[in-house]
Amino acid sequence: MSKIQTVKGTREFYPETMALRNYLFEKVRVASQSFGYQEYDGPFIEPIDLYAAKSGEELVKKQSFTFEDRGGDLVTLRPELTPSLARMIAAKQNELTYPVRWWSFGPFWRYEQPQKGRSREFFQWNIDMLGVNSPEADAELIAVAATFMRSVGLSPERAQIYVNNRRLMDSEFDALDIAPEKRLDVSNLVDRRTKMESEKWDAYTLELGLSQTQLDGLKIILDDYDLWKKSDELTRTFAALDALGVKEYVKFVPGIMRGLLYYTGTVFEAFDTSGSLKRSLFGGGRYDNLLADVGGQPLSGVGFAMGDVGMGIFLQESGLLPEFAPSPAQVLVTVFDEKLAMQSFALAVELRNAGLNVMMYPEPAKLQKQFKFADKMKIKVVLVLGPDEVEKRLVVVKNLVNGEQVQVTREALVESIIGLLKNA
């Protein structure tokens, strides 16, 4: 019989990869909640119309997993969360307490070409502050991101958050007389500058209809790392980042534009700066028109999103992931023989009731086999309950970390195990 393969671009989470997913989720949760953000989520299946207005034609027509449901409606597995967030906020706009601080970590699907760092199914951290429009709010979101980076062991030498401001760049484009209808294309080209040979980039810019003078002026802007001082917003953002204790993670880079249509103010993107390949780790920014397309009143917001695939690979390659623990149980209760099996079961229950994670060997087997199993599962403490121990209300406690073995009374057992685990 032929094996049924997984759907292309989807992922199977064996315990090792599930541990990575859970590790990222835990670090995301702690960073979000330490700043007071509330967890939320939206539906995994949405009407395709939700994305038509805001997300652009390519996402709707080429990147969405779209299908007709049994009722004849065109629906899609969600490719992003922002439109769902907009609808949820609009539905309760007058009932919410502002600023709203929400975060989520959930699955998304995009019909893209699978490659290293990109799959068709991924988990994403979304975090936003809505209902306030200030450079200090922008700084808070950047600080949440930097707090996460610090918590997973990413030093400022290894990864940086590059910051720019769309309003600042628009005023510079005004000074160069770049036509409004060309600005989205120019912004996208600015984002691609580091990925292209300089001659090709120059040629593309001229093909867009910019003059040589405008091209020269644009290059001067993109090489000016003091340009932020002309922006009151960025001056305040960087002052707040200094006060928030994350300034070493942040750098002004005029080439960061974030091509999406809805960004209006501060934009930022984190990059791996440790090697020659500067890969993007996450990005976001300020948007001022989130709710217009879903029938709400105007509401400003700032937020960012981070996918688990690229960040997971980066942490793995950087040697920053904790060692995989094959079992969440640190204690194994062995089964000496059939007659004493129920005694072992009762002991395991006693220890679980005391708050310990305890695995039970499921059948009588040679003790050597049970100890070997414990070793493979990286369990630290093994308990043996033989006839002599049952009679004297004792338990044999073997420390697999250092090989020491002692007999402990039932009354002192929990305290003894906790002590061993602390020192293991």
C-alpha positions as CSV (number, residue, x, y, z in Angstrom):
1,M,0.0,0.0,0.0
2,S,1.4,3.4,-1.0
3,K,2.1,5.9,1.8
4,I,-0.1,9.0,1.9
5,Q,2.2,12.0,1.9
6,T,1.6,15.3,3.7
7,V,0.1,18.2,1.7
8,K,3.0,20.1,0.1
9,G,4.3,22.9,2.4
10,T,2.6,21.7,5.6
11,R,4.5,20.6,8.7
12,E,4.5,17.6,11.0
13,F,5.4,18.4,14.6
14,Y,7.3,15.5,16.1
15,P,8.1,16.1,19.8
16,E,11.4,17.8,19.0
17,T,9.8,20.4,16.6
18,M,6.8,20.7,18.9
19,A,9.2,21.6,21.7
20,L,10.7,24.4,19.5
21,R,7.2,25.7,18.7
22,N,6.2,25.7,22.4
23,Y,9.5,27.4,23.4
24,L,8.8,30.2,20.9
25,F,5.2,30.4,22.1
26,E,6.3,30.7,25.8
27,K,8.9,33.4,25.0
28,V,6.4,35.3,22.9
29,R,3.8,35.0,25.7
30,V,6.2,36.2,28.4
31,A,7.4,39.2,26.3
32,S,3.8,40.2,25.4
33,Q,2.3,39.9,28.9
34,S,5.2,41.6,30.6
35,F,4.1,44.8,28.8
36,G,0.4,44.1,29.7
37,Y,-0.8,42.8,26.3
38,Q,-3.9,40.5,26.3
39,E,-4.1,37.3,24.3
40,Y,-6.7,36.9,21.6
41,D,-7.3,35.0,18.4
42,G,-9.7,35.0,15.3
43,P,-11.2,32.3,13.1
44,F,-8.8,30.0,11.1
45,I,-11.3,30.1,8.2
46,E,-12.5,33.4,6.8
47,P,-14.6,34.7,3.9
48,I,-12.2,35.6,1.0
49,D,-13.9,39.1,0.8
50,L,-12.3,40.0,4.1
51,Y,-8.9,40.2,2.4
52,A,-10.0,41.6,-1.0
53,A,-10.0,45.3,0.1
54,K,-6.9,45.5,2.3
55,S,-4.4,42.8,1.5
56,G,-3.8,43.2,-2.3
57,E,-4.6,41.1,-5.3
58,E,-1.5,38.9,-5.1
59,L,-2.5,37.6,-1.6
60,V,-6.1,37.0,-2.6
61,K,-5.6,35.4,-6.0
62,K,-2.2,33.7,-5.7
63,Q,-1.3,33.1,-2.1
64,S,-4.5,32.1,-0.4
65,F,-5.8,28.5,0.2
66,T,-9.3,29.3,-1.2
67,F,-12.2,26.9,-1.6
68,E,-15.9,26.8,-1.8
69,D,-17.6,25.5,1.3
70,R,-20.7,23.2,1.2
71,G,-23.0,26.2,1.3
72,G,-21.4,27.6,-1.8
73,D,-19.5,30.5,-0.1
74,L,-15.9,31.2,-1.1
75,V,-13.7,30.9,2.0
76,T,-10.0,30.7,2.8
77,L,-7.6,29.5,5.4
78,R,-6.4,32.7,6.9
79,P,-3.2,34.1,5.4
80,E,-2.8,36.9,8.0
81,L,-4.5,38.2,11.1
82,T,-4.8,42.0,10.6
83,P,-8.1,42.0,8.7
84,S,-9.7,39.7,11.4
85,L,-8.3,42.1,14.1
86,A,-9.8,45.1,12.2
87,R,-13.2,43.4,12.1
88,M,-13.1,42.3,15.8
89,I,-12.2,45.9,16.9
90,A,-14.8,47.5,14.7
91,A,-17.5,45.2,16.0
92,K,-16.9,46.4,19.6
93,Q,-15.3,49.7,18.9
94,N,-17.4,51.7,21.4
95,E,-17.1,49.1,24.2
96,L,-13.3,48.6,24.3
97,T,-10.9,50.4,26.7
98,Y,-8.2,52.2,24.8
99,P,-5.4,51.8,24.1
100,V,-6.1,48.2,23.3
101,R,-3.0,46.0,23.7
102,W,-3.6,42.6,22.1
103,W,-1.3,39.7,21.0
104,S,-1.7,36.3,19.4
105,F,0.3,33.3,18.3
106,G,-1.5,31.0,15.9
107,P,-1.4,29.1,12.6
108,F,-1.6,30.7,9.1
109,W,-1.5,29.4,5.5
110,R,-0.1,30.9,2.3
111,Y,0.1,29.2,-1.0
112,E,3.8,30.1,-1.6
113,Q,6.7,28.1,-3.1
114,P,8.1,26.1,-0.1
115,Q,11.8,26.8,0.6
116,K,14.2,27.0,3.5
117,G,12.7,29.5,6.0
118,R,9.3,29.5,4.3
119,S,6.5,26.9,4.3
120,R,2.8,27.1,3.3
121,E,1.8,26.5,6.9
122,F,3.3,28.6,9.7
123,F,2.8,30.0,13.1
124,Q,2.9,33.8,13.6
125,W,3.2,36.2,16.6
126,N,0.9,39.2,16.0
127,I,1.0,42.1,18.5
128,D,-0.7,45.5,18.3
129,M,-1.5,48.6,20.2
130,L,-4.6,50.4,19.0
131,G,-6.2,53.7,19.7
132,V,-3.2,55.9,20.4
133,N,-1.0,57.6,17.9
134,S,2.4,58.6,19.6
135,P,6.1,57.9,19.0
136,E,6.2,56.5,22.5
137,A,3.6,53.8,21.5
138,D,5.8,53.0,18.5
139,A,8.8,52.7,20.9
140,E,6.9,50.3,23.2
141,L,6.2,47.8,20.4
142,I,9.9,47.9,19.4
143,A,10.8,47.4,23.0
144,V,8.5,44.3,23.2
145,A,10.3,42.9,20.2
146,A,13.8,43.7,21.7
147,T,12.7,42.1,25.0
148,F,11.8,38.9,23.1
149,M,15.2,39.0,21.3
150,R,17.0,39.3,24.6
151,S,15.0,36.5,26.2
152,V,16.0,34.0,23.5
153,G,19.7,35.0,23.8
154,L,20.0,37.2,20.7
155,S,22.6,39.8,21.5
156,P,22.6,43.2,19.7
157,E,25.7,42.0,17.8
158,R,23.7,39.1,16.4
159,A,20.4,40.8,15.5
160,Q,19.3,44.4,15.2
161,I,16.0,46.2,14.7
162,Y,16.2,48.8,11.9
163,V,13.8,51.7,12.2
164,N,12.6,54.4,9.7
165,N,9.6,56.6,9.3
166,R,7.3,56.8,6.2
167,R,6.4,60.5,6.9
168,L,10.0,61.4,7.1
169,M,10.7,59.6,3.8
170,D,7.6,61.2,2.2
171,S,8.9,64.7,3.0
172,E,12.3,63.7,1.5
173,F,10.4,62.4,-1.6
174,D,8.5,65.7,-1.7
175,A,11.8,67.6,-1.8
176,L,12.9,65.5,-4.7
177,D,9.6,66.0,-6.6
178,I,8.9,62.3,-6.8
179,A,5.4,61.9,-8.1
180,P,2.8,60.4,-5.7
181,E,1.8,57.6,-8.1
182,K,5.5,56.5,-8.2
183,R,6.1,56.3,-4.5
184,L,4.9,52.8,-3.8
185,D,7.2,51.5,-6.5
186,V,10.1,53.6,-5.3
187,S,9.4,52.4,-1.7
188,N,9.5,48.8,-2.8
189,L,12.7,49.4,-4.7
190,V,14.3,51.1,-1.7
191,D,13.5,47.9,0.3
192,R,15.3,45.8,-2.3
193,R,18.5,48.0,-2.6
194,T,20.7,45.8,-0.4
195,K,19.6,42.7,-2.4
196,M,20.6,44.1,-5.8
197,E,23.8,45.0,-7.6
198,S,24.1,48.8,-7.4
199,E,24.2,49.2,-11.3
200,K,21.0,47.2,-11.7
201,W,19.3,49.1,-8.9
202,D,20.2,52.4,-10.5
203,A,18.9,51.2,-13.9
204,Y,15.6,50.0,-12.3
205,T,15.1,53.4,-10.6
206,L,15.6,55.2,-13.9
207,E,13.2,52.8,-15.6
208,L,10.5,53.8,-13.0
209,G,10.7,57.3,-14.5
210,L,13.0,59.0,-12.0
211,S,15.5,61.5,-13.4
212,Q,19.2,61.2,-12.8
213,T,19.0,64.1,-10.4
214,Q,16.3,62.4,-8.4
215,L,18.3,59.1,-8.4
216,D,21.3,61.0,-7.1
217,G,19.2,62.7,-4.4
218,L,17.6,59.4,-3.4
219,K,21.0,57.8,-2.9
220,I,22.1,60.7,-0.7
221,I,19.0,60.2,1.5
222,L,19.6,56.5,1.7
223,D,23.2,56.9,2.9
224,D,22.3,59.6,5.5
225,Y,22.2,57.8,8.9
226,D,21.6,61.1,10.7
227,L,18.4,61.8,8.7
228,W,16.3,60.8,11.7
229,K,17.2,64.0,13.5
230,K,15.0,65.8,11.0
231,S,12.0,63.9,12.3
232,D,10.3,64.9,15.6
233,E,8.6,61.5,15.7
234,L,11.8,59.5,15.4
235,T,13.6,61.8,17.9
236,R,10.9,61.0,20.4
237,T,10.9,57.3,19.5
238,F,14.6,56.9,20.0
239,A,14.5,58.9,23.3
240,A,11.7,56.5,24.6
241,L,13.7,53.4,23.4
242,D,16.7,54.7,25.4
243,A,14.5,55.1,28.5
244,L,13.0,51.6,27.9
245,G,16.5,50.1,28.0
246,V,16.7,48.6,24.5
247,K,18.6,51.3,22.6
248,E,21.5,48.9,21.8
249,Y,19.1,46.7,19.7
250,V,17.9,49.6,17.6
251,K,19.4,51.5,14.7
252,F,18.0,54.1,12.2
253,V,18.3,52.8,8.6
254,P,16.8,55.0,5.9
255,G,16.6,52.0,3.5
256,I,13.8,50.3,5.6
257,M,10.5,51.1,3.9
258,R,8.2,48.1,4.5
259,G,6.4,48.0,1.1
260,L,2.9,47.4,2.4
261,L,0.4,50.0,1.5
262,Y,-1.1,50.5,5.0
263,Y,2.0,51.8,6.9
264,T,1.9,55.5,7.5
265,G,4.5,56.4,10.1
266,T,7.3,54.6,11.9
267,V,8.3,51.3,10.3
268,F,10.8,48.7,11.7
269,E,12.3,45.4,10.7
270,A,14.6,43.0,12.6
271,F,17.6,41.5,10.8
272,D,20.1,38.8,11.5
273,T,23.3,40.8,11.3
274,S,25.7,38.0,12.4
275,G,26.6,36.8,8.9
276,S,26.9,38.0,5.3
277,L,23.3,37.1,4.6
278,K,21.1,39.7,6.3
279,R,17.8,37.9,6.6
280,S,14.7,39.5,8.0
281,L,13.3,38.1,11.2
282,F,10.1,40.1,11.7
283,G,8.7,43.6,10.9
284,G,5.9,46.0,11.5
285,G,5.0,49.7,11.9
286,R,2.4,52.4,12.4
287,Y,-0.8,52.3,10.5
288,D,-3.6,54.9,10.6
289,N,-6.5,53.4,8.7
290,L,-7.1,49.9,10.0
291,L,-10.8,49.9,10.3
292,A,-12.0,51.8,7.2
293,D,-12.5,48.7,5.0
294,V,-14.5,46.8,7.6
295,G,-17.0,49.6,8.5
296,G,-15.4,51.0,11.6
297,Q,-14.4,54.5,12.6
298,P,-10.8,55.7,11.9
299,L,-8.4,54.2,14.5
300,S,-4.6,54.4,14.6
301,G,-2.4,51.5,15.6
302,V,1.1,50.1,15.7
303,G,2.1,46.5,15.6
304,F,4.4,43.8,14.1
305,A,4.3,40.1,13.1
306,M,6.9,37.4,13.5
307,G,6.8,34.0,11.8
308,D,8.0,30.9,13.7
309,V,9.8,29.2,10.7
310,G,12.6,31.8,10.0
311,M,13.1,32.6,13.7
312,G,13.2,28.9,14.6
313,I,15.9,28.2,12.0
314,F,17.9,31.3,13.0
315,L,17.9,30.2,16.7
316,Q,18.8,26.7,15.8
317,E,21.7,27.7,13.6
318,S,22.9,30.1,16.4
319,G,22.9,27.4,19.0
320,L,20.4,29.2,21.1
321,L,17.7,26.6,21.6
322,P,17.5,24.7,24.9
323,E,18.4,21.0,24.9
324,F,15.4,18.9,23.9
325,A,14.0,17.0,26.8
326,P,12.4,13.7,25.5
327,S,10.0,13.5,28.4
328,P,8.3,16.2,30.6
329,A,8.5,13.7,33.4
330,Q,11.7,13.7,35.5
331,V,10.7,10.7,37.6
332,L,10.1,7.1,36.5
333,V,8.3,4.6,38.8
334,T,9.4,1.1,37.8
335,V,7.2,-2.0,38.1
336,F,9.0,-4.7,40.1
337,D,6.6,-7.5,39.2
338,E,2.9,-8.2,38.5
339,K,2.1,-8.6,42.2
340,L,3.4,-5.1,43.1
341,A,2.2,-3.3,40.0
342,M,-0.8,-1.7,41.8
343,Q,1.6,-0.5,44.6
344,S,3.7,1.3,41.9
345,F,0.6,2.8,40.4
346,A,-0.4,4.1,43.8
347,L,3.1,5.6,44.4
348,A,3.0,7.4,41.0
349,V,-0.4,8.9,41.9
350,E,0.9,10.1,45.3
351,L,3.8,11.9,43.6
352,R,1.6,13.5,40.9
353,N,-0.7,14.8,43.7
354,A,2.4,16.4,45.2
355,G,2.9,18.3,41.9
356,L,5.6,16.1,40.3
357,N,5.5,14.9,36.6
358,V,5.8,11.2,36.9
359,M,6.0,8.5,34.2
360,M,5.0,5.0,35.0
361,Y,6.6,2.0,33.3
362,P,3.5,0.3,31.8
363,E,4.3,-3.4,32.5
364,P,6.6,-5.6,34.5
365,A,9.9,-6.0,32.8
366,K,13.5,-6.6,33.8
367,L,14.7,-3.6,35.9
368,Q,17.7,-3.2,33.6
369,K,15.3,-2.6,30.6
370,Q,13.3,-0.1,32.6
371,F,16.5,1.8,33.7
372,K,17.7,1.8,30.1
373,F,14.4,3.3,29.0
374,A,14.7,6.0,31.7
375,D,18.1,6.8,30.5
376,K,17.0,7.2,26.8
377,M,14.1,9.5,28.0
378,K,16.7,11.6,30.0
379,I,14.7,11.0,33.2
380,K,16.7,12.0,36.2
381,V,15.2,9.9,39.1
382,V,14.1,6.3,39.0
383,L,12.1,4.7,41.8
384,V,12.0,1.0,42.7
385,L,9.4,-0.6,44.9
386,G,10.3,-4.2,45.6
387,P,8.8,-6.6,48.3
388,D,11.3,-5.5,51.0
389,E,10.6,-1.8,50.4
390,V,6.8,-2.3,50.5
391,E,7.0,-4.2,53.7
392,K,9.2,-1.5,55.4
393,R,7.5,1.6,53.7
394,L,10.7,2.4,51.9
395,V,11.4,3.4,48.3
396,V,14.7,2.9,46.4
397,V,15.7,6.2,44.8
398,K,18.3,6.1,42.1
399,N,19.8,9.4,40.8
400,L,20.6,8.8,37.1
401,V,22.6,12.0,36.9
402,N,25.4,10.8,39.2
403,G,24.4,7.1,39.7
404,E,23.9,7.3,43.5
405,Q,21.2,5.1,45.0
406,V,19.5,5.4,48.4
407,Q,16.5,4.1,50.3
408,V,14.1,6.7,51.5
409,T,11.0,6.5,53.7
410,R,7.6,7.1,52.0
411,E,7.1,10.1,54.3
412,A,10.4,11.8,53.2
413,L,10.2,10.7,49.5
414,V,8.7,13.9,47.9
415,E,11.1,16.1,49.7
416,S,14.0,13.9,48.7
417,I,13.0,13.8,45.0
418,I,12.5,17.6,44.9
419,G,16.0,18.1,46.4
420,L,17.5,15.7,43.9
421,L,15.8,17.5,41.0
422,K,17.0,20.9,42.2
423,N,20.6,19.8,42.2
424,A,20.5,17.6,39.1
